[in-house]
């Protein structure tokens, strides 16, 4: 989430707010990323959900 805020601040710094505006809408993370536990052998199906991301 912090990288979206950093990008918003950088863009807002270069905007002339008197002449234009920007609406920011960032979808919450919804796509799960799976990961197998460390030390597990190959195979055995897909790993457990590790975290969620927002694809761009």
C-alpha positions in Angstrom: 0.0 0.0 0.0 2.9 2.4 0.7 4.2 2.3 -2.8 0.8 3.6 -4.1 1.0 6.4 -1.7 4.6 7.3 -2.8 3.5 7.3 -6.5 0.5 9.5 -5.6 2.7 12.0 -3.8 5.2 12.2 -6.7 2.4 12.7 -9.3 0.6 15.3 -7.1 3.9 17.2 -6.7 4.0 17.8 -10.5 0.3 18.6 -11.0 -1.0 22.1 -11.3 -4.0 21.7 -9.0 -5.6 24.9 -10.3 -5.9 23.6 -13.8 -6.3 19.8 -13.4 -7.2 17.1 -10.9 -6.7 13.4 -10.4 -9.0 10.8 -8.9 -7.1 7.9 -7.2 -8.8 4.6 -7.0 -6.7 1.6 -6.0 -8.4 -1.8 -5.8 -7.6 -3.7 -2.6 -5.4 -6.8 -3.1 -7.5 -9.7 -4.3 -5.3 -12.2 -6.2 -3.8 -14.9 -3.9 -0.1 -15.8 -4.2 0.8 -19.3 -3.1 4.1 -20.5 -1.6 5.3 -23.9 -0.5 7.0 -24.2 2.8 10.8 -24.1 3.0 12.3 -27.6 3.0 9.4 -29.2 1.3 10.1 -31.5 -1.6 8.8 -30.9 -5.1 5.3 -32.1 -6.0 2.4 -32.6 -3.7 0.2 -30.0 -5.3 -0.1 -26.3 -4.9 1.2 -24.6 -1.8 -0.8 -22.6 0.8 -1.8 -19.0 0.2 1.1 -16.8 1.4 -0.2 -13.3 0.6 -2.5 -11.3 -1.7 -1.6 -8.9 -4.5 -3.2 -6.4 -6.9 -2.2 -7.3 -10.5 -1.4 -4.3 -12.8 
